[in-house]
Amino acid sequence: MKTFFIKPAPGRMVRDPDTLEFLKPDGEEKPFTPYWCRRLDDGDVIEFDPNEAQPAVTAGKAKVTDANADAVEKKA
């Protein structure tokens, strides 16, 4: 059976009808069935290529502004 890789669309939680578990946020390989095709057509899931490099998410530092520094000093 043909398979494809899908992950939930942003803000969506989608259950697998066989396992009743939610689809992992990082995505999973699923069979190309009418159920998953419908989820794809409805925009509930996104198809992706697992071999394609995913952009790394890095945490950035918060900017300190004069207004923020003044507010912190007033609290202290």
N, CA, C, O and CB atoms as a CASP TS submission, in Angstrom:
PFRMAT TS
TARGET T0000
AUTHOR 0000-0000-0000
METHOD Language model
MODEL 1
PARENT N/A
ATOM      1  N   MET     1       0.842  -1.174   0.000  1.00  0.00           N
ATOM      2  CA  MET     1       0.000   0.000   0.000  1.00  0.00           C
ATOM      3  C   MET     1       0.892   1.244   0.000  1.00  0.00           C
ATOM      4  O   MET     1       1.931   1.284   0.658  1.00  0.00           O
ATOM      5  CB  MET     1      -0.960  -0.006   1.220  1.00  0.00           C
ATOM      6  N   LYS     2       0.471   2.228  -0.734  1.00  0.00           N
ATOM      7  CA  LYS     2       1.215   3.485  -0.814  1.00  0.00           C
ATOM      8  C   LYS     2       1.111   4.224   0.524  1.00  0.00           C
ATOM      9  O   LYS     2       0.060   4.230   1.164  1.00  0.00           O
ATOM     10  CB  LYS     2       0.679   4.374  -1.980  1.00  0.00           C
ATOM     11  N   THR     3       2.218   4.846   0.931  1.00  0.00           N
ATOM     12  CA  THR     3       2.226   5.637   2.161  1.00  0.00           C
ATOM     13  C   THR     3       2.724   7.047   1.865  1.00  0.00           C
ATOM     14  O   THR     3       3.310   7.304   0.813  1.00  0.00           O
ATOM     15  CB  THR     3       3.108   4.966   3.244  1.00  0.00           C
ATOM     16  N   PHE     4       2.482   7.948   2.801  1.00  0.00           N
ATOM     17  CA  PHE     4       2.997   9.305   2.684  1.00  0.00           C
ATOM     18  C   PHE     4       3.225   9.862   4.081  1.00  0.00           C
ATOM     19  O   PHE     4       2.704   9.331   5.062  1.00  0.00           O
ATOM     20  CB  PHE     4       2.024  10.209   1.874  1.00  0.00           C
ATOM     21  N   PHE     5       4.005  10.935   4.166  1.00  0.00           N
ATOM     22  CA  PHE     5       4.336  11.543   5.449  1.00  0.00           C
ATOM     23  C   PHE     5       3.473  12.780   5.648  1.00  0.00           C
ATOM     24  O   PHE     5       3.395  13.658   4.788  1.00  0.00           O
ATOM     25  CB  PHE     5       5.846  11.904   5.525  1.00  0.00           C
ATOM     26  N   ILE     6       2.828  12.822   6.808  1.00  0.00           N
ATOM     27  CA  ILE     6       1.956  13.948   7.125  1.00  0.00           C
ATOM     28  C   ILE     6       2.189  14.390   8.567  1.00  0.00           C
ATOM     29  O   ILE     6       2.667  13.623   9.402  1.00  0.00           O
ATOM     30  CB  ILE     6       0.470  13.573   6.904  1.00  0.00           C
ATOM     31  N   LYS     7       1.839  15.641   8.835  1.00  0.00           N
ATOM     32  CA  LYS     7       1.869  16.165  10.199  1.00  0.00           C
ATOM     33  C   LYS     7       0.666  17.079  10.359  1.00  0.00           C
ATOM     34  O   LYS     7       0.124  17.566   9.367  1.00  0.00           O
ATOM     35  CB  LYS     7       3.214  16.928  10.505  1.00  0.00           C
ATOM     36  N   PRO     8       0.242  17.319  11.592  1.00  0.00           N
ATOM     37  CA  PRO     8      -0.927  18.182  11.795  1.00  0.00           C
ATOM     38  C   PRO     8      -0.660  19.605  11.310  1.00  0.00           C
ATOM     39  O   PRO     8       0.449  20.122  11.450  1.00  0.00           O
ATOM     40  CB  PRO     8      -1.322  18.201  13.275  1.00  0.00           C
ATOM     41  N   ALA     9      -1.669  20.219  10.748  1.00  0.00           N
ATOM     42  CA  ALA     9      -1.571  21.630  10.368  1.00  0.00           C
ATOM     43  C   ALA     9      -1.465  22.447  11.658  1.00  0.00           C
ATOM     44  O   ALA     9      -1.923  21.998  12.709  1.00  0.00           O
ATOM     45  CB  ALA     9      -2.815  22.087   9.496  1.00  0.00           C
ATOM     46  N   PRO    10      -0.870  23.637  11.592  1.00  0.00           N
ATOM     47  CA  PRO    10      -0.751  24.464  12.800  1.00  0.00           C
ATOM     48  C   PRO    10      -2.107  24.667  13.485  1.00  0.00           C
ATOM     49  O   PRO    10      -3.093  25.036  12.848  1.00  0.00           O
ATOM     50  CB  PRO    10      -0.137  25.825  12.449  1.00  0.00           C
ATOM     51  N   GLY    11      -2.130  24.418  14.793  1.00  0.00           N
ATOM     52  CA  GLY    11      -3.350  24.595  15.568  1.00  0.00           C
ATOM     53  C   GLY    11      -4.325  23.435  15.509  1.00  0.00           C
ATOM     54  O   GLY    11      -5.418  23.521  16.067  1.00  0.00           O
ATOM     55  N   ARG    12      -3.950  22.356  14.845  1.00  0.00           N
ATOM     56  CA  ARG    12      -4.857  21.210  14.701  1.00  0.00           C
ATOM     57  C   ARG    12      -4.337  20.000  15.468  1.00  0.00           C
ATOM     58  O   ARG    12      -3.129  19.800  15.588  1.00  0.00           O
ATOM     59  CB  ARG    12      -5.041  20.851  13.219  1.00  0.00           C
ATOM     60  N   MET    13      -5.256  19.203  15.980  1.00  0.00           N
ATOM     61  CA  MET    13      -4.934  17.916  16.591  1.00  0.00           C
ATOM     62  C   MET    13      -5.790  16.889  15.862  1.00  0.00           C
ATOM     63  O   MET    13      -7.016  16.995  15.840  1.00  0.00           O
ATOM     64  CB  MET    13      -5.201  17.907  18.166  1.00  0.00           C
ATOM     65  N   VAL    14      -5.139  15.898  15.267  1.00  0.00           N
ATOM     66  CA  VAL    14      -5.839  14.926  14.437  1.00  0.00           C
ATOM     67  C   VAL    14      -5.585  13.530  14.988  1.00  0.00           C
ATOM     68  O   VAL    14      -4.438  13.152  15.226  1.00  0.00           O
ATOM     69  CB  VAL    14      -5.386  15.028  12.955  1.00  0.00           C
ATOM     70  N   ARG    15      -6.648  12.769  15.190  1.00  0.00           N
ATOM     71  CA  ARG    15      -6.521  11.397  15.693  1.00  0.00           C
ATOM     72  C   ARG    15      -6.372  10.409  14.545  1.00  0.00           C
ATOM     73  O   ARG    15      -6.959  10.570  13.475  1.00  0.00           O
ATOM     74  CB  ARG    15      -7.737  11.024  16.553  1.00  0.00           C
ATOM     75  N   ASP    16      -5.577   9.394  14.799  1.00  0.00           N
ATOM     76  CA  ASP    16      -5.464   8.267  13.881  1.00  0.00           C
ATOM     77  C   ASP    16      -6.675   7.375  14.150  1.00  0.00           C
ATOM     78  O   ASP    16      -6.891   6.986  15.298  1.00  0.00           O
ATOM     79  CB  ASP    16      -4.091   7.480  14.068  1.00  0.00           C
ATOM     80  N   PRO    17      -7.470   7.038  13.139  1.00  0.00           N
ATOM     81  CA  PRO    17      -8.678   6.243  13.377  1.00  0.00           C
ATOM     82  C   PRO    17      -8.378   4.808  13.816  1.00  0.00           C
ATOM     83  O   PRO    17      -9.241   4.150  14.397  1.00  0.00           O
ATOM     84  CB  PRO    17      -9.523   6.216  12.126  1.00  0.00           C
ATOM     85  N   ASP    18      -7.181   4.321  13.550  1.00  0.00           N
ATOM     86  CA  ASP    18      -6.838   2.948  13.938  1.00  0.00           C
ATOM     87  C   ASP    18      -6.322   2.867  15.374  1.00  0.00           C
ATOM     88  O   ASP    18      -6.713   1.974  16.126  1.00  0.00           O
ATOM     89  CB  ASP    18      -5.792   2.384  12.985  1.00  0.00           C
ATOM     90  N   THR    19      -5.444   3.798  15.755  1.00  0.00           N
ATOM     91  CA  THR    19      -4.834   3.753  17.087  1.00  0.00           C
ATOM     92  C   THR    19      -5.551   4.647  18.094  1.00  0.00           C
ATOM     93  O   THR    19      -5.368   4.491  19.301  1.00  0.00           O
ATOM     94  CB  THR    19      -3.380   4.158  17.001  1.00  0.00           C
ATOM     95  N   LEU    20      -6.359   5.577  17.610  1.00  0.00           N
ATOM     96  CA  LEU    20      -7.044   6.587  18.416  1.00  0.00           C
ATOM     97  C   LEU    20      -6.073   7.533  19.125  1.00  0.00           C
ATOM     98  O   LEU    20      -6.469   8.273  20.026  1.00  0.00           O
ATOM     99  CB  LEU    20      -7.932   5.910  19.439  1.00  0.00           C
ATOM    100  N   GLU    21      -4.811   7.507  18.720  1.00  0.00           N
ATOM    101  CA  GLU    21      -3.799   8.421  19.251  1.00  0.00           C
ATOM    102  C   GLU    21      -3.728   9.649  18.345  1.00  0.00           C
ATOM    103  O   GLU    21      -4.045   9.581  17.158  1.00  0.00           O
ATOM    104  CB  GLU    21      -2.399   7.721  19.355  1.00  0.00           C
ATOM    105  N   PHE    22      -3.304  10.782  18.932  1.00  0.00           N
ATOM    106  CA  PHE    22      -3.122  11.979  18.126  1.00  0.00           C
ATOM    107  C   PHE    22      -1.896  11.823  17.239  1.00  0.00           C
ATOM    108  O   PHE    22      -0.909  11.199  17.628  1.00  0.00           O
ATOM    109  CB  PHE    22      -2.990  13.226  19.019  1.00  0.00           C
ATOM    110  N   LEU    23      -1.969  12.389  16.058  1.00  0.00           N
ATOM    111  CA  LEU    23      -0.839  12.416  15.140  1.00  0.00           C
ATOM    112  C   LEU    23       0.277  13.223  15.790  1.00  0.00           C
ATOM    113  O   LEU    23       0.027  14.297  16.338  1.00  0.00           O
ATOM    114  CB  LEU    23      -1.242  13.020  13.752  1.00  0.00           C
ATOM    115  N   LYS    24       1.503  12.717  15.734  1.00  0.00           N
ATOM    116  CA  LYS    24       2.638  13.395  16.366  1.00  0.00           C
ATOM    117  C   LYS    24       2.894  14.734  15.676  1.00  0.00           C
ATOM    118  O   LYS    24       2.797  14.824  14.452  1.00  0.00           O
ATOM    119  CB  LYS    24       3.910  12.505  16.314  1.00  0.00           C
ATOM    120  N   PRO    25       3.219  15.775  16.446  1.00  0.00           N
ATOM    121  CA  PRO    25       3.471  17.102  15.857  1.00  0.00           C
ATOM    122  C   PRO    25       4.596  17.105  14.823  1.00  0.00           C
ATOM    123  O   PRO    25       4.578  17.904  13.887  1.00  0.00           O
ATOM    124  CB  PRO    25       3.804  18.088  16.950  1.00  0.00           C
ATOM    125  N   ASP    26       5.582  16.205  14.993  1.00  0.00           N
ATOM    126  CA  ASP    26       6.694  16.126  14.044  1.00  0.00           C
ATOM    127  C   ASP    26       6.321  15.357  12.788  1.00  0.00           C
ATOM    128  O   ASP    26       7.064  15.372  11.807  1.00  0.00           O
ATOM    129  CB  ASP    26       7.895  15.475  14.700  1.00  0.00           C
ATOM    130  N   GLY    27       5.179  14.686  12.809  1.00  0.00           N
ATOM    131  CA  GLY    27       4.702  13.955  11.650  1.00  0.00           C
ATOM    132  C   GLY    27       4.930  12.464  11.744  1.00  0.00           C
ATOM    133  O   GLY    27       5.712  11.981  12.562  1.00  0.00           O
ATOM    134  N   GLU    28       4.227  11.748  10.884  1.00  0.00           N
ATOM    135  CA  GLU    28       4.301  10.294  10.834  1.00  0.00           C
ATOM    136  C   GLU    28       4.058   9.820   9.409  1.00  0.00           C
ATOM    137  O   GLU    28       3.505  10.537   8.575  1.00  0.00           O
ATOM    138  CB  GLU    28       3.280   9.655  11.803  1.00  0.00           C
ATOM    139  N   GLU    29       4.488   8.595   9.157  1.00  0.00           N
ATOM    140  CA  GLU    29       4.189   7.951   7.883  1.00  0.00           C
ATOM    141  C   GLU    29       2.856   7.237   8.037  1.00  0.00           C
ATOM    142  O   GLU    29       2.672   6.449   8.964  1.00  0.00           O
ATOM    143  CB  GLU    29       5.329   6.955   7.452  1.00  0.00           C
ATOM    144  N   LYS    30       1.930   7.511   7.133  1.00  0.00           N
ATOM    145  CA  LYS    30       0.593   6.927   7.195  1.00  0.00           C
ATOM    146  C   LYS    30       0.216   6.349   5.840  1.00  0.00           C
ATOM    147  O   LYS    30       0.742   6.776   4.812  1.00  0.00           O
ATOM    148  CB  LYS    30      -0.444   7.978   7.640  1.00  0.00           C
ATOM    149  N   PRO    31      -0.698   5.374   5.833  1.00  0.00           N
ATOM    150  CA  PRO    31      -1.157   4.809   4.560  1.00  0.00           C
ATOM    151  C   PRO    31      -1.999   5.830   3.800  1.00  0.00           C
ATOM    152  O   PRO    31      -2.718   6.633   4.394  1.00  0.00           O
ATOM    153  CB  PRO    31      -1.970   3.516   4.798  1.00  0.00           C
ATOM    154  N   PHE    32      -1.894   5.780   2.499  1.00  0.00           N
ATOM    155  CA  PHE    32      -2.636   6.700   1.630  1.00  0.00           C
ATOM    156  C   PHE    32      -4.066   6.171   1.503  1.00  0.00           C
ATOM    157  O   PHE    32      -4.425   5.556   0.499  1.00  0.00           O
ATOM    158  CB  PHE    32      -1.947   6.841   0.211  1.00  0.00           C
ATOM    159  N   THR    33      -4.878   6.422   2.544  1.00  0.00           N
ATOM    160  CA  THR    33      -6.257   5.930   2.595  1.00  0.00           C
ATOM    161  C   THR    33      -7.229   7.091   2.407  1.00  0.00           C
ATOM    162  O   THR    33      -6.836   8.254   2.497  1.00  0.00           O
ATOM    163  CB  THR    33      -6.533   5.203   3.935  1.00  0.00           C
ATOM    164  N   PRO    34      -8.498   6.776   2.148  1.00  0.00           N
ATOM    165  CA  PRO    34      -9.482   7.859   2.017  1.00  0.00           C
ATOM    166  C   PRO    34      -9.552   8.761   3.257  1.00  0.00           C
ATOM    167  O   PRO    34      -9.770   9.966   3.130  1.00  0.00           O
ATOM    168  CB  PRO    34     -10.854   7.270   1.746  1.00  0.00           C
ATOM    169  N   TYR    35      -9.369   8.190   4.451  1.00  0.00           N
ATOM    170  CA  TYR    35      -9.419   8.999   5.674  1.00  0.00           C
ATOM    171  C   TYR    35      -8.334  10.068   5.657  1.00  0.00           C
ATOM    172  O   TYR    35      -8.613  11.248   5.870  1.00  0.00           O
ATOM    173  CB  TYR    35      -9.264   8.109   6.921  1.00  0.00           C
ATOM    174  N   TRP    36      -7.081   9.645   5.400  1.00  0.00           N
ATOM    175  CA  TRP    36      -5.972  10.607   5.432  1.00  0.00           C
ATOM    176  C   TRP    36      -6.026  11.563   4.244  1.00  0.00           C
ATOM    177  O   TRP    36      -5.617  12.717   4.364  1.00  0.00           O
ATOM    178  CB  TRP    36      -4.628   9.869   5.444  1.00  0.00           C
ATOM    179  N   CYS    37      -6.518  11.104   3.116  1.00  0.00           N
ATOM    180  CA  CYS    37      -6.687  12.004   1.960  1.00  0.00           C
ATOM    181  C   CYS    37      -7.713  13.088   2.279  1.00  0.00           C
ATOM    182  O   CYS    37      -7.546  14.242   1.885  1.00  0.00           O
ATOM    183  CB  CYS    37      -7.125  11.208   0.699  1.00  0.00           C
ATOM    184  N   ARG    38      -8.768  12.716   2.990  1.00  0.00           N
ATOM    185  CA  ARG    38      -9.794  13.690   3.376  1.00  0.00           C
ATOM    186  C   ARG    38      -9.215  14.717   4.351  1.00  0.00           C
ATOM    187  O   ARG    38      -9.484  15.913   4.233  1.00  0.00           O
ATOM    188  CB  ARG    38     -11.012  12.975   4.012  1.00  0.00           C
ATOM    189  N   ARG    39      -8.420  14.246   5.309  1.00  0.00           N
ATOM    190  CA  ARG    39      -7.777  15.171   6.265  1.00  0.00           C
ATOM    191  C   ARG    39      -6.866  16.143   5.518  1.00  0.00           C
ATOM    192  O   ARG    39      -6.796  17.325   5.856  1.00  0.00           O
ATOM    193  CB  ARG    39      -6.960  14.383   7.339  1.00  0.00           C
ATOM    194  N   LEU    40      -6.168  15.633   4.498  1.00  0.00           N
ATOM    195  CA  LEU    40      -5.287  16.476   3.684  1.00  0.00           C
ATOM    196  C   LEU    40      -6.104  17.500   2.894  1.00  0.00           C
ATOM    197  O   LEU    40      -5.757  18.681   2.866  1.00  0.00           O
ATOM    198  CB  LEU    40      -4.443  15.608   2.722  1.00  0.00           C
ATOM    199  N   ASP    41      -7.178  17.057   2.259  1.00  0.00           N
ATOM    200  CA  ASP    41      -8.039  17.954   1.475  1.00  0.00           C
ATOM    201  C   ASP    41      -8.705  19.024   2.349  1.00  0.00           C
ATOM    202  O   ASP    41      -8.911  20.154   1.906  1.00  0.00           O
ATOM    203  CB  ASP    41      -9.114  17.142   0.747  1.00  0.00           C
ATOM    204  N   ASP    42      -9.038  18.660   3.592  1.00  0.00           N
ATOM    205  CA  ASP    42      -9.694  19.602   4.507  1.00  0.00           C
ATOM    206  C   ASP    42      -8.714  20.562   5.175  1.00  0.00           C
ATOM    207  O   ASP    42      -9.127  21.501   5.856  1.00  0.00           O
ATOM    208  CB  ASP    42     -10.451  18.840   5.570  1.00  0.00           C
ATOM    209  N   GLY    43      -7.418  20.327   4.980  1.00  0.00           N
ATOM    210  CA  GLY    43      -6.418  21.206   5.582  1.00  0.00           C
ATOM    211  C   GLY    43      -6.080  20.862   7.023  1.00  0.00           C
ATOM    212  O   GLY    43      -5.453  21.661   7.718  1.00  0.00           O
ATOM    213  N   ASP    44      -6.490  19.679   7.482  1.00  0.00           N
ATOM    214  CA  ASP    44      -6.192  19.262   8.850  1.00  0.00           C
ATOM    215  C   ASP    44      -4.764  18.760   9.001  1.00  0.00           C
ATOM    216  O   ASP    44      -4.190  18.832  10.088  1.00  0.00           O
ATOM    217  CB  ASP    44      -7.157  18.185   9.286  1.00  0.00           C
ATOM    218  N   VAL    45      -4.187  18.248   7.910  1.00  0.00           N
ATOM    219  CA  VAL    45      -2.807  17.764   7.924  1.00  0.00           C
ATOM    220  C   VAL    45      -2.046  18.365   6.753  1.00  0.00           C
ATOM    221  O   VAL    45      -2.633  18.851   5.786  1.00  0.00           O
ATOM    222  CB  VAL    45      -2.761  16.215   7.867  1.00  0.00           C
ATOM    223  N   ILE    46      -0.716  18.319   6.867  1.00  0.00           N
ATOM    224  CA  ILE    46       0.175  18.827   5.828  1.00  0.00           C
ATOM    225  C   ILE    46       1.088  17.695   5.406  1.00  0.00           C
ATOM    226  O   ILE    46       1.665  17.011   6.252  1.00  0.00           O
ATOM    227  CB  ILE    46       0.997  20.062   6.325  1.00  0.00           C
ATOM    228  N   GLU    47       1.224  17.494   4.109  1.00  0.00           N
ATOM    229  CA  GLU    47       2.153  16.483   3.603  1.00  0.00           C
ATOM    230  C   GLU    47       3.551  17.089   3.571  1.00  0.00           C
ATOM    231  O   GLU    47       3.715  18.261   3.234  1.00  0.00           O
ATOM    232  CB  GLU    47       1.727  15.977   2.180  1.00  0.00           C
ATOM    233  N   PHE    48       4.564  16.286   3.925  1.00  0.00           N
ATOM    234  CA  PHE    48       5.939  16.775   3.911  1.00  0.00           C
ATOM    235  C   PHE    48       6.884  15.661   3.506  1.00  0.00           C
ATOM    236  O   PHE    48       6.535  14.481   3.546  1.00  0.00           O
ATOM    237  CB  PHE    48       6.333  17.339   5.285  1.00  0.00           C
ATOM    238  N   ASP    49       8.093  16.058   3.113  1.00  0.00           N
ATOM    239  CA  ASP    49       9.141  15.119   2.731  1.00  0.00           C
ATOM    240  C   ASP    49      10.103  14.986   3.909  1.00  0.00           C
ATOM    241  O   ASP    49      10.764  15.961   4.264  1.00  0.00           O
ATOM    242  CB  ASP    49       9.892  15.591   1.432  1.00  0.00           C
ATOM    243  N   PRO    50      10.200  13.806   4.525  1.00  0.00           N
ATOM    244  CA  PRO    50      11.066  13.652   5.699  1.00  0.00           C
ATOM    245  C   PRO    50      12.550  13.782   5.373  1.00  0.00           C
ATOM    246  O   PRO    50      13.357  14.021   6.271  1.00  0.00           O
ATOM    247  CB  PRO    50      10.816  12.314   6.344  1.00  0.00           C
ATOM    248  N   ASN    51      12.917  13.630   4.117  1.00  0.00           N
ATOM    249  CA  ASN    51      14.316  13.741   3.714  1.00  0.00           C
ATOM    250  C   ASN    51      14.747  15.185   3.495  1.00  0.00           C
ATOM    251  O   ASN    51      15.939  15.479   3.412  1.00  0.00           O
ATOM    252  CB  ASN    51      14.553  12.946   2.453  1.00  0.00           C
ATOM    253  N   GLU    52      13.771  16.083   3.402  1.00  0.00           N
ATOM    254  CA  GLU    52      14.067  17.497   3.191  1.00  0.00           C
ATOM    255  C   GLU    52      14.479  18.110   4.527  1.00  0.00           C
ATOM    256  O   GLU    52      13.861  17.845   5.558  1.00  0.00           O
ATOM    257  CB  GLU    52      12.836  18.248   2.584  1.00  0.00           C
ATOM    258  N   ALA    53      15.513  18.920   4.500  1.00  0.00           N
ATOM    259  CA  ALA    53      16.008  19.538   5.732  1.00  0.00           C
ATOM    260  C   ALA    53      14.957  20.478   6.301  1.00  0.00           C
ATOM    261  O   ALA    53      14.423  21.332   5.593  1.00  0.00           O
ATOM    262  CB  ALA    53      17.327  20.301   5.475  1.00  0.00           C
ATOM    263  N   GLN    54      14.668  20.312   7.584  1.00  0.00           N
ATOM    264  CA  GLN    54      13.726  21.180   8.269  1.00  0.00           C
ATOM    265  C   GLN    54      14.494  22.341   8.885  1.00  0.00           C
ATOM    266  O   GLN    54      15.579  22.129   9.426  1.00  0.00           O
ATOM    267  CB  GLN    54      12.927  20.401   9.352  1.00  0.00           C
ATOM    268  N   PRO    55      13.971  23.553   8.821  1.00  0.00           N
ATOM    269  CA  PRO    55      14.677  24.686   9.435  1.00  0.00           C
ATOM    270  C   PRO    55      14.750  24.504  10.947  1.00  0.00           C
ATOM    271  O   PRO    55      13.771  24.120  11.587  1.00  0.00           O
ATOM    272  CB  PRO    55      13.976  26.023   9.089  1.00  0.00           C
ATOM    273  N   ALA    56      15.913  24.785  11.501  1.00  0.00           N
ATOM    274  CA  ALA    56      16.104  24.656  12.939  1.00  0.00           C
ATOM    275  C   ALA    56      15.445  25.823  13.656  1.00  0.00           C
ATOM    276  O   ALA    56      15.511  26.967  13.207  1.00  0.00           O
ATOM    277  CB  ALA    56      17.601  24.585  13.287  1.00  0.00           C
ATOM    278  N   VAL    57      14.824  25.521  14.749  1.00  0.00           N
ATOM    279  CA  VAL    57      14.197  26.557  15.561  1.00  0.00           C
ATOM    280  C   VAL    57      15.139  26.857  16.712  1.00  0.00           C
ATOM    281  O   VAL    57      15.495  25.968  17.486  1.00  0.00           O
ATOM    282  CB  VAL    57      12.779  26.118  16.079  1.00  0.00           C
ATOM    283  N   THR    58      15.538  28.114  16.820  1.00  0.00           N
ATOM    284  CA  THR    58      16.446  28.503  17.893  1.00  0.00           C
ATOM    285  C   THR    58      15.781  29.538  18.776  1.00  0.00           C
ATOM    286  O   THR    58      14.981  30.354  18.317  1.00  0.00           O
ATOM    287  CB  THR    58      17.769  29.047  17.326  1.00  0.00           C
ATOM    288  N   ALA    59      16.118  29.490  20.018  1.00  0.00           N
ATOM    289  CA  ALA    59      15.572  30.464  20.963  1.00  0.00           C
ATOM    290  C   ALA    59      16.402  31.733  20.892  1.00  0.00           C
ATOM    291  O   ALA    59      17.632  31.685  20.918  1.00  0.00           O
ATOM    292  CB  ALA    59      15.550  29.897  22.412  1.00  0.00           C
ATOM    293  N   GLY    60      15.737  32.840  20.805  1.00  0.00           N
ATOM    294  CA  GLY    60      16.440  34.119  20.757  1.00  0.00           C
ATOM    295  C   GLY    60      16.350  34.826  22.102  1.00  0.00           C
ATOM    296  O   GLY    60      15.499  34.510  22.934  1.00  0.00           O
ATOM    297  N   LYS    61      17.228  35.770  22.294  1.00  0.00           N
ATOM    298  CA  LYS    61      17.210  36.546  23.534  1.00  0.00           C
ATOM    299  C   LYS    61      16.219  37.690  23.387  1.00  0.00           C
ATOM    300  O   LYS    61      16.069  38.269  22.311  1.00  0.00           O
ATOM    301  CB  LYS    61      18.628  37.085  23.881  1.00  0.00           C
ATOM    302  N   ALA    62      15.552  38.002  24.475  1.00  0.00           N
ATOM    303  CA  ALA    62      14.620  39.126  24.476  1.00  0.00           C
ATOM    304  C   ALA    62      15.409  40.425  24.483  1.00  0.00           C
ATOM    305  O   ALA    62      16.438  40.539  25.149  1.00  0.00           O
ATOM    306  CB  ALA    62      13.661  39.058  25.696  1.00  0.00           C
ATOM    307  N   LYS    63      14.923  41.388  23.743  1.00  0.00           N
ATOM    308  CA  LYS    63      15.588  42.688  23.706  1.00  0.00           C
ATOM    309  C   LYS    63      15.220  43.486  24.951  1.00  0.00           C
ATOM    310  O   LYS    63      14.060  43.510  25.365  1.00  0.00           O
ATOM    311  CB  LYS    63      15.203  43.470  22.423  1.00  0.00           C
ATOM    312  N   VAL    64      16.191  44.120  25.527  1.00  0.00           N
ATOM    313  CA  VAL    64      15.952  44.984  26.678  1.00  0.00           C
ATOM    314  C   VAL    64      15.922  46.417  26.173  1.00  0.00           C
ATOM    315  O   VAL    64      16.880  46.900  25.569  1.00  0.00           O
ATOM    316  CB  VAL    64      17.048  44.790  27.789  1.00  0.00           C
ATOM    317  N   THR    65      14.825  47.077  26.426  1.00  0.00           N
ATOM    318  CA  THR    65      14.700  48.476  26.013  1.00  0.00           C
ATOM    319  C   THR    65      14.784  49.359  27.249  1.00  0.00           C
ATOM    320  O   THR    65      14.695  48.875  28.377  1.00  0.00           O
ATOM    321  CB  THR    65      13.364  48.723  25.243  1.00  0.00           C
ATOM    322  N   ASP    66      14.955  50.638  27.033  1.00  0.00           N
ATOM    323  CA  ASP    66      15.018  51.579  28.151  1.00  0.00           C
ATOM    324  C   ASP    66      13.730  51.537  28.968  1.00  0.00           C
ATOM    325  O   ASP    66      13.777  51.619  30.196  1.00  0.00           O
ATOM    326  CB  ASP    66      15.274  53.005  27.640  1.00  0.00           C
ATOM    327  N   ALA    67      12.590  51.412  28.309  1.00  0.00           N
ATOM    328  CA  ALA    67      11.306  51.369  29.010  1.00  0.00           C
ATOM    329  C   ALA    67      11.236  50.130  29.901  1.00  0.00           C
ATOM    330  O   ALA    67      10.765  50.205  31.035  1.00  0.00           O
ATOM    331  CB  ALA    67      10.132  51.378  28.001  1.00  0.00           C
ATOM    332  N   ASN    68      11.705  48.985  29.387  1.00  0.00           N
ATOM    333  CA  ASN    68      11.706  47.762  30.184  1.00  0.00           C
ATOM    334  C   ASN    68      12.648  47.889  31.372  1.00  0.00           C
ATOM    335  O   ASN    68      12.307  47.471  32.478  1.00  0.00           O
ATOM    336  CB  ASN    68      12.103  46.561  29.324  1.00  0.00           C
ATOM    337  N   ALA    69      13.817  48.456  31.160  1.00  0.00           N
ATOM    338  CA  ALA    69      14.794  48.615  32.235  1.00  0.00           C
ATOM    339  C   ALA    69      14.249  49.542  33.316  1.00  0.00           C
ATOM    340  O   ALA    69      14.442  49.276  34.502  1.00  0.00           O
ATOM    341  CB  ALA    69      16.123  49.162  31.683  1.00  0.00           C
ATOM    342  N   ASP    70      13.571  50.625  32.930  1.00  0.00           N
ATOM    343  CA  ASP    70      12.986  51.553  33.901  1.00  0.00           C
ATOM    344  C   ASP    70      11.908  50.865  34.734  1.00  0.00           C
ATOM    345  O   ASP    70      11.827  51.072  35.945  1.00  0.00           O
ATOM    346  CB  ASP    70      12.398  52.777  33.185  1.00  0.00           C
ATOM    347  N   ALA    71      11.083  50.051  34.083  1.00  0.00           N
ATOM    348  CA  ALA    71      10.017  49.344  34.791  1.00  0.00           C
ATOM    349  C   ALA    71      10.595  48.363  35.801  1.00  0.00           C
ATOM    350  O   ALA    71      10.061  48.225  36.902  1.00  0.00           O
ATOM    351  CB  ALA    71       9.110  48.606  33.798  1.00  0.00           C
ATOM    352  N   VAL    72      11.666  47.688  35.447  1.00  0.00           N
ATOM    353  CA  VAL    72      12.304  46.737  36.353  1.00  0.00           C
ATOM    354  C   VAL    72      12.906  47.475  37.539  1.00  0.00           C
ATOM    355  O   VAL    72      12.792  47.016  38.676  1.00  0.00           O
ATOM    356  CB  VAL    72      13.387  45.921  35.620  1.00  0.00           C
ATOM    357  N   GLU    73      13.544  48.610  37.290  1.00  0.00           N
ATOM    358  CA  GLU    73      14.156  49.384  38.372  1.00  0.00           C
ATOM    359  C   GLU    73      13.103  49.917  39.339  1.00  0.00           C
ATOM    360  O   GLU    73      13.346  49.968  40.545  1.00  0.00           O
ATOM    361  CB  GLU    73      14.973  50.546  37.799  1.00  0.00           C
ATOM    362  N   LYS    74      11.934  50.315  38.830  1.00  0.00           N
ATOM    363  CA  LYS    74      10.880  50.852  39.688  1.00  0.00           C
ATOM    364  C   LYS    74      10.313  49.777  40.607  1.00  0.00           C
ATOM    365  O   LYS    74       9.931  50.066  41.741  1.00  0.00           O
ATOM    366  CB  LYS    74       9.762  51.457  38.841  1.00  0.00           C
ATOM    367  N   LYS    75      10.256  48.523  40.117  1.00  0.00           N
ATOM    368  CA  LYS    75       9.734  47.425  40.927  1.00  0.00           C
ATOM    369  C   LYS    75      10.691  47.092  42.064  1.00  0.00           C
ATOM    370  O   LYS    75      10.254  46.692  43.143  1.00  0.00           O
ATOM    371  CB  LYS    75       9.491  46.183  40.058  1.00  0.00           C
ATOM    372  N   ALA    76      11.977  47.252  41.837  1.00  0.00           N
ATOM    373  CA  ALA    76      12.986  46.864  42.835  1.00  0.00           C
ATOM    374  C   ALA    76      13.104  47.811  43.964  1.00  0.00           C
ATOM    375  O   ALA    76      13.914  47.599  44.866  1.00  0.00           O
ATOM    376  CB  ALA    76      14.302  46.726  42.209  1.00  0.00           C
TER
END
